[in-house]
Amino acid sequence: MSTPSEFTLELRPARRCDAVDVGSRLRAQIGDALAAYRRAIYCSHHTTAGFLDRRVGARLRHRRDLFDFIAAFQHIFPANGDYEHDKLDKRLELSEAQRRVEPKNADSHLTFMSSGLSNCVTCDTADPTPVYLVDLDGVWEHGTRRRKTSVIAYRDEVAEASLDLDVGVSGHPVDSINLFAPELGLLDQLSEFVLDNGIGKGRLDLTLDEHEESAGLTVNEYETLLMQHDLREVLRDPLRFMREKGRNILRDPRAVPHKTLNYAQYDLVHLFNELMDVLGGSESVLEELVARLIGLPASRLLGVKRSISLLVSDSGNGDGRIVKGTYQSPILVQWRKAGSGRRRVRATLVRFR
């Protein structure tokens, strides 16, 4: 009986926005080894390169549709916009040498979150649908990035244990919290949780309590200016943000009223029509954008989820550990104040067999 197997893929994108079928790359690398397994989980180690939800990917029937879909959000969050994250002189954590080579890529982070890209995606190994790693920032002025994807193939899975987390949040109605911030202690708590349950290869699912409203989870870089300024602008007033940062998507930007998504359904229809006129999007792209944008709150514009997953692997050190890229953090975002000043998140540990 096969035990779970882990593989590593290293990729080089061909352009700034690229899509690489990592499923095909993996089969080319290992041959028919996947045939012994029923499922595979793909994990990106990056905050501007990730995977589309499989349900969304199934609706985008061609690679062209995928690029049209991503382009819609890139028009909302244009490159070289007036983002606080990209004002490198304000980035106090960077040295002078780092500022000279640091990419200005706030648009890529916001596009990652708004389009619903994920760090992890799980697929049936018999499913012929491509598994695209969508790269939003693959080539920049200083060269081409090296991207890493971990893949674990397994027969089935079982939920091993769960743990309820009590997360303190600020009194601000719009906020974001780095769940792995050292002062919270959650990373140490969850790492011990993994070790205590002896999970070698598996998955850690973080899910908002069913009673938590006006909040979501994502995995991205928790950089202060990006999270506390650019992201807050989007959550406070998505239409204003789109108008000010993405003027190029509209022939007449003044036609967009200064209202929030919750109160601008009629006007958003006109905004949407302008966007589709510019893009000339296909029917499948149109359907998905309607589902995301029309009459829905800021949470759907950002594509944040109620549940995220982190890979657990014993590769390299013998003990299972939570896998995350250098700049990856699980992030809780809220667009209304939590009445109790706290949010409940359940951590579920899944063992692969």
N, C-alpha and C positions, 0 to 999 in steps of 0.2 A: 504494500500500500504506500503510495507516494506521500511524503511529507512536504510541507510548503517549501517552495524554492524562490530565491530572491535573485534578481538580475538588475544590472545598472546600465543605463544608456546615457551616453554623452553626445550632445547634439550641437551643431553650429547653424544658426538660422542664416538664411540667404538675404534677408532684408529686415527693416525695422519691424514691420508687421508681417509675420509669417505663420504658417500652420504646417506642422510636421506630423505625419501619421506615425506615431510611435509604435502602434500595434504592428504595422508592416515592418518597421525597423527592427522590432524585437524578434519577429519571426525570421527575418533575414539573418539575425545574429545567432539564434539558438535552434533554428530548424523547427522540427515538429515536437519539441520538448513540451510545449503547452498542451498537447493533446492528452496528457495524463491528468490534467486539472480541469475543473469546471469553471473557476472564476479567477480573475486577476485584478489587482488593485494597482493603479498607476499613480505615482506621487511626484509632483513637481517640487523642486527645492527653491523656487523663486517666487517673487511677489509681482512680477509683471509678465509671467508666462504660466498659463494654467490650462485647465480642461473645461470644456463646456459640459453642462449637465447633459446626461445621455438623452433625456427626453427632448431637450432643446435641439441637440445635435441631430436627432432623428427627424425633426421637422425641417432642418436645413439640409435639403437633399443633395446638394452639390457643394463642392469646395468654394465655388463662386458665391453661393448663398452665405456661406460662413463669413467670407470677407465683407459682403454687403452688410451683414448683421453687425459685425464689429465696427465697420465704417460709420454706421449710424451713431454709435456712441462716441466715436472719435470726433464726429462733427459737433456733438454736444460738449465734449471735453477736448478742444483743439490743442495741438502741439503749440508750444511757444506762447501759451496764454499767460495772463498775469497772475500766476500762482505763487502763493507764499513759499511753498516747498521749493520752488525753483530760484528763489532769491538767495543764492548761495552765501552771500555776505552775512545773512542772518542765521546761517546754520552753524551754531557755536560748537557743535560736536565734531565738525570737520576741521582738519588742519589746513594750512594754506596750500600744501601740496595736493591734498584731497580735493579742495575746491577747484583746482585747475582741471581735474579730470572727472569730477562728479557729473553724472548725466542730469539734465533738466527733464525730468520724466514724470511730473505730477499727473499729466494727462494719461499716462499709461497706468498708473495706480488707480485713478478714478475710473478709467475705462474697464480695468480688471474687475472692480467691484460692481460697477453699474451693469455690465453685461452678464454678471453672474458666473464668471469663471471661478473654478475651484482648484485648490491645491491637490485634491485627491478625487479620483473617479474610479468606480468599480464596474467591470464588464464581464459578461459571459464570454468564455474563451471561444465558443462556437459562433459568436455573433460576428458577422463579416463587416459590420459598420466600422468605418475608420475611427481610430482613437486619436484625435488631433490634439497635440500640444500647441496652443495658440500663444504665440510670442508677440508681445506688444512693444517691445523695446530691445529687439535682438541685435540691431546694427546701429551704432551711434558714431559721433564724430571721432571718437578715439579707437574705434575698431569694432570687432564682432564678439558678441558674448559667447561663452561656453555654457550650455544648459545641461542640467543633470536631472534625470528621471529615474526613480527607483520603482521596480515592479516586483510584486510578490504574487506568485501563482499558488492557488490552494484549491482543495476539493470542496470544503464547506466551512461554515463558521458557527460559533456558539457564543452568546453573550455570557461572559464569565462573572462579572460583578459590576455593581454600580455604586456611585458616590454622589451625594448631593452637595453642591458648592453654594455658599452664600457670598455673593459678590457685592461689596459696598460700592455705590455710585454717588456722584456728586449731586448737588441740588440743582444743577443746571438742566433745563429741559432737553437741550441738545448736547450730547456728549459722547465720547468714545473712551473705552477703558481697555488698556492692554492687560489681558488676563495673565500674561506671563511676566508682568512687571515684578521685579524682586520684592518690592514692599508688600505685595499681596501674598506672596508665599505659595501661590497655587501651583507653580511649576514643580517646586520641591514636593508638595503634597501629592501631585499626580504622578510624579516619577516614582515616589515610594509606593503608591497604589499599584503601579505596573510591576514593580519588583516583588511586592508582597504576593501578587497573584501569579507570579512565575510565567508571565506571557513572553514568549520568545518572538513570535511573529503574529501580529494582529493589528488591531485598530482601536483608537480611542475616539469615541464619539462624544461631542459636547452639544447638548440640546437645551434650549431655553425651556423652563417650566411652562406647561400649557396655559397657565394663568398670566404669564408675562405678556404684556401688550406694548406696542410702540417701541419695539427693540428687535435687534437682530444680531447675527454673528457673521464674521468673515475672517479670513486669514490674509494678512497683508503686512506691510512694513509699518510699524508704529513710530513714525517720525513726527515730532511735535507739530511742526508747521503744517504738514499734510493733514494730520488728524484733528488738530485743534483749530485750524483756520480754514483750509480748503474744504475739508469734508463737512465741517460745520456749516459753511456757506450753502452747500448743496442741501443739507438736511433742513436748514431754516427756511429756505425759499428756492426750490429747484428751478422755477421758471426764471427768476431773476438771475440765478447763476448761469443758466443756459443763455440768457439774453446777453449778459455781460462778457462771458468767456467765449461764447460760440456765435458771435455776430455773423460769421461767415455762412451759417446755415440758413439764414433768412434773407430774402430780398428786401424786406422792410422790418428790421428789428424792432422799430417803434410800435409795431402792431401787437407785440407781446405785452400784455398788461402786467403790472407789478402785483401779482397775486401768488398764493401758494397753490400747489396741486389740488389740495382738498377743495378749493373754491373756484377753480378755473377749468372745469371740465369742458365747457363750450370753447373757450379760447385755446385749450390744449389740442382740440381737434384741428383747429386751423394751423397751429404750430406743427402738429404731426403731418398734415398735408403738405406744408412747405418743405418739411424734412424729406418726405418721400419724393416730392418733385425734384429735389436736388439730387437725391440718391438714385432715383429710377430703380428702386428695389424690386425684387421678385415677389411673387405672391406669398411664398413661405416666410420671407423676411417681414413682409407686411403683417402677416398674421401674428408673428411673434412680437413685433413691436407694439401692435395693438394690445396684446395681452399684458405687456409690461407697462405701457404708458397711459392708456386712456382711462381716466377716472380712478386712478389708483394713487395711493399716497407716496411720499418720498421714499419709503422703504422699497417699493418696487422699482423705482427709478434706479436705485442703487443695487438692486438684485441681491441684497443681503438675505441671509437664510436664517431659519430657526435652528438649524443643526449644521455643524461642521465636523470634519474628521481629520485626525492626525495619525500617521502611520506609526506603528510600533515594530521595532526590529532588533534582533540580537546580532546583526551582522557586524563583525569587527571586534566586539568586546565580550561576547559570551552572555551578557545579560540584556534582556529586553529594555529598550529605552524609547522615549518619544522622539521621533524623527522630525526635525524642522530645519529649514535652510537658515543661513546666517541672519537674514533679515526678516524671517517669518515669525509672526506672532498671532495667536488667536485674539480677535478684537471684538468686544461687545459694543455696539452702537445703540443709542437711544435717541428718539426724536420727541419724546414727551417725558416729563419728570416721573420717576418711580415714586409712588406714594409713600412707601416705607423707607426710601433711601437705599434699598437693596434689591438685587436681582437674583433669582434662583436659576442655577444651571445644573443639569444632571450630567455627570460623566459616566459613560458606559464603556467597559472594557470588553472587547471582542477578541476571542482567540481564533486564529486560523488553523485548520486541520487538513 
